[in-house]
């Protein structure tokens, strides 16, 4: 009887333990992955206009926003050719008792969310990666080795694992009256301008040299004519 009672007691405790575990907060790393590609035609086909990045956004100017969200195409209207994009994770641990499951001080880091074995490169069909180099340094990820010309539409998507888009199942939906619908992970970013190609730089230097030479020759000719006029 003692043995049977003990087994029953352990069985009850085991069931209770499983129930408690199912209600326990999540305990895992939250991975974040950005991609930067050519325009997403599927979004354009919905009639959704690209978000405009205007000339008020200067090179090196840091902005901060929340990810993941329902990404849109972006229009580079800065007046600059973007040569690199730099993103830094500002949320390094995340807590949310109202999510399902709840999060309690979970670490946040860059990671391979789409499962293609690389961080920062797209596996979407259609849009193409703009930058060929993606560099990780701690909490910062840098996209370089490419250019987004002024006036170009591009796509910058952030994904997380697990999916933390508000309303997607884990994070409660954001009320309709709230216009800021960013995700819960804070990221800061800035851009740098593209460095001219060596051939372009050399061409500019050559043109400058020719212009200066022509101006000097013209000035010298004027001086010679003025000298002859004095002799007469």
C-alpha positions as CSV (number, residue, x, y, z in Angstrom):
1,X,0.0,0.0,0.0
2,X,2.8,2.4,0.9
3,X,4.4,1.7,-2.5
4,X,1.2,2.4,-4.4
5,X,0.5,5.5,-2.4
6,X,4.0,6.8,-3.1
7,X,3.6,6.2,-6.8
8,X,0.3,8.0,-6.8
9,X,1.8,10.9,-5.0
10,X,4.7,11.2,-7.4
11,X,2.3,10.9,-10.3
12,X,0.3,13.8,-9.0
13,X,3.4,15.9,-8.3
14,X,4.7,15.1,-11.8
15,X,1.5,16.2,-13.5
16,X,1.5,19.4,-11.4
17,X,5.1,20.0,-12.4
18,X,4.3,19.7,-16.1
19,X,1.4,22.1,-15.6
20,X,3.6,24.6,-13.9
21,X,6.3,24.3,-16.6
22,X,3.7,25.0,-19.3
23,X,2.9,28.3,-17.5
24,X,6.5,29.2,-16.8
25,X,8.1,32.2,-18.7
26,X,10.1,31.5,-21.9
27,X,13.8,31.1,-21.4
28,X,15.8,31.4,-24.6
29,X,17.8,33.8,-26.6
30,X,15.8,36.1,-28.9
31,X,17.5,36.4,-32.3
32,X,17.2,39.4,-34.6
33,X,18.1,39.5,-38.3
34,X,17.9,42.4,-40.6
35,X,18.2,42.3,-44.4
36,X,18.7,45.1,-46.9
37,X,17.5,44.3,-50.4
38,X,16.1,45.8,-53.6
39,X,12.5,46.9,-53.6
40,X,9.8,44.3,-52.6
41,X,7.5,44.2,-55.5
42,X,4.8,42.3,-53.6
43,X,4.4,45.4,-51.3
44,X,4.3,47.7,-54.3
45,X,1.6,45.6,-55.9
46,X,-0.6,46.2,-52.8
47,X,-0.6,49.9,-53.5
48,X,1.4,50.7,-50.4
49,X,3.7,53.7,-51.0
50,X,7.3,53.5,-49.9
51,X,8.2,55.4,-46.7
52,X,10.4,58.4,-47.6
53,X,13.8,59.1,-46.1
54,X,14.2,62.8,-46.7
55,X,17.2,65.2,-46.7
56,X,16.7,65.9,-43.0
57,X,18.2,62.5,-42.4
58,X,21.9,63.3,-42.5
59,X,24.9,60.8,-42.8
60,X,25.9,59.6,-39.4
61,X,22.6,60.8,-37.8
62,X,21.4,58.1,-35.4
63,X,17.7,57.2,-35.3
64,X,16.0,54.6,-33.0
65,X,13.0,52.5,-33.6
66,X,11.4,49.2,-32.6
67,X,11.5,45.9,-34.5
68,X,10.1,43.7,-35.8
69,X,7.2,45.4,-37.5
70,X,5.2,45.1,-40.8
71,X,8.1,46.3,-43.0
72,X,7.6,48.7,-45.9
73,X,9.7,49.7,-48.9
74,X,11.9,52.8,-48.3
75,X,12.7,55.6,-50.7
76,X,16.2,57.1,-50.4
77,X,15.4,60.8,-50.9
78,X,18.2,61.9,-48.6
79,X,20.1,63.5,-51.5
80,X,23.0,61.1,-50.7
81,X,24.1,57.8,-52.2
82,X,24.0,55.4,-49.2
83,X,27.3,53.4,-49.0
84,X,26.6,51.5,-45.8
85,X,24.0,50.9,-43.1
86,X,24.8,50.3,-39.5
87,X,22.4,48.9,-36.9
88,X,23.0,48.5,-33.2
89,X,20.8,46.5,-30.8
90,X,19.7,48.8,-28.0
91,X,17.5,46.1,-26.3
92,X,19.9,43.5,-25.0
93,X,17.4,41.8,-22.7
94,X,13.6,41.6,-23.0
95,X,10.8,41.1,-20.5
96,X,7.1,41.0,-21.1
97,X,4.8,39.4,-18.5
98,X,1.8,40.0,-20.9
99,X,3.1,38.0,-23.8
100,X,2.3,34.3,-24.5
101,X,4.6,32.8,-23.2
102,X,5.9,35.5,-20.8
103,X,9.5,36.8,-21.2
104,X,11.7,37.4,-18.2
105,X,14.9,39.2,-18.9
106,X,15.7,37.1,-22.0
107,X,18.9,37.9,-23.9
108,X,18.7,39.5,-27.3
109,X,21.3,39.2,-30.1
110,X,21.8,39.1,-33.8
111,X,21.2,35.7,-35.3
112,X,20.2,33.6,-38.4
113,X,16.4,33.8,-38.1
114,X,15.5,32.7,-41.7
115,X,17.7,29.5,-41.4
116,X,19.8,30.0,-44.5
117,X,23.0,29.7,-42.5
118,X,24.0,33.4,-42.9
119,X,23.1,36.5,-40.9
120,X,22.0,39.6,-42.8
121,X,21.4,38.0,-46.2
122,X,17.9,37.5,-47.8
123,X,16.2,34.2,-48.6
124,X,13.3,36.0,-50.2
125,X,12.4,35.3,-53.8
126,X,12.5,38.4,-55.8
127,X,14.4,41.1,-53.8
128,X,18.1,40.9,-54.1
129,X,20.7,41.7,-51.5
130,X,22.2,45.2,-52.0
131,X,25.3,44.9,-49.9
132,X,27.8,42.0,-50.3
133,X,29.5,42.5,-46.9
134,X,27.8,42.0,-43.6
135,X,30.0,42.5,-40.5
136,X,29.1,41.6,-36.9
137,X,30.9,43.3,-34.0
138,X,29.2,42.7,-30.7
139,X,25.8,44.4,-30.7
140,X,26.4,46.1,-34.1
141,X,25.9,44.8,-37.6
142,X,27.2,46.7,-40.6
143,X,26.1,46.4,-44.2
144,X,28.7,47.6,-46.8
145,X,30.1,46.7,-50.2
146,X,27.2,48.2,-52.1
147,X,25.3,51.4,-52.7
148,X,21.7,52.7,-52.5
149,X,21.7,55.6,-55.0
150,X,19.7,58.7,-54.2
151,X,16.1,58.3,-55.5
152,X,16.2,54.5,-55.2
153,X,13.5,52.3,-53.5
154,X,14.9,49.6,-51.2
155,X,13.6,47.1,-48.6
156,X,14.8,46.8,-45.0
157,X,13.2,43.9,-43.1
158,X,13.8,42.9,-39.5
159,X,12.8,39.4,-38.4
160,X,13.0,37.9,-34.9
161,X,12.9,34.4,-33.5
162,X,10.5,33.9,-31.9
163,X,8.2,36.2,-34.0
164,X,7.6,39.3,-31.9
165,X,5.5,41.3,-34.4
166,X,2.7,42.8,-32.3
167,X,-0.5,40.8,-33.0
168,X,1.3,37.8,-34.5
169,X,0.5,35.5,-31.6
170,X,3.1,36.1,-28.9
171,X,3.0,39.9,-28.4
172,X,-0.5,41.4,-27.9
173,X,-1.8,43.5,-30.8
174,X,-1.3,47.3,-30.6
175,X,-4.6,49.2,-30.3
176,X,-5.7,50.8,-33.6
177,X,-5.7,54.3,-32.1
178,X,-1.9,54.1,-31.5
179,X,0.0,55.3,-34.6
180,X,3.4,54.0,-33.4
181,X,3.2,50.3,-34.3
182,X,6.9,49.3,-33.9
183,X,8.0,46.0,-32.4
184,X,9.4,45.6,-28.9
185,X,13.1,45.3,-29.7
186,X,14.8,48.7,-29.9
187,X,17.4,49.2,-32.6
188,X,19.5,52.3,-33.5
189,X,20.8,53.0,-37.0
190,X,22.6,55.4,-39.2
191,X,24.1,55.5,-42.7
192,X,27.3,56.7,-44.4
193,X,27.7,58.0,-47.9
194,X,29.1,56.0,-50.7
195,X,32.8,56.5,-51.6
196,X,33.2,57.4,-55.3
197,X,34.7,54.7,-57.4
198,X,38.5,55.1,-58.1
199,X,37.9,55.7,-61.8
200,X,35.3,58.4,-61.0
201,X,37.7,60.1,-58.5
202,X,40.5,60.0,-61.0
203,X,38.2,61.3,-63.7
204,X,37.3,64.2,-61.4
205,X,40.9,64.9,-60.6
206,X,41.8,64.9,-64.3
207,X,39.0,67.2,-65.2
208,X,40.0,69.5,-62.4
209,X,43.6,69.5,-63.6
210,X,42.5,70.3,-67.2
211,X,40.3,73.1,-66.0
212,X,43.1,74.6,-63.9
213,X,45.6,74.2,-66.8
214,X,43.2,75.9,-69.2
215,X,42.6,78.8,-66.8
216,X,46.3,79.3,-66.2
217,X,46.9,79.2,-70.0
218,X,44.1,81.8,-70.6
219,X,45.5,84.0,-67.8
220,X,49.1,83.8,-69.3
221,X,47.7,84.7,-72.7
222,X,46.0,87.8,-71.3
223,X,49.2,88.8,-69.6
224,X,51.2,88.4,-72.9
225,X,48.7,90.5,-74.8
226,X,48.7,93.2,-72.1
227,X,52.6,93.3,-72.3
228,X,52.5,93.7,-76.1
229,X,50.0,96.5,-75.8
230,X,52.3,98.4,-73.4
231,X,55.3,98.0,-75.7
232,X,53.3,99.5,-78.6
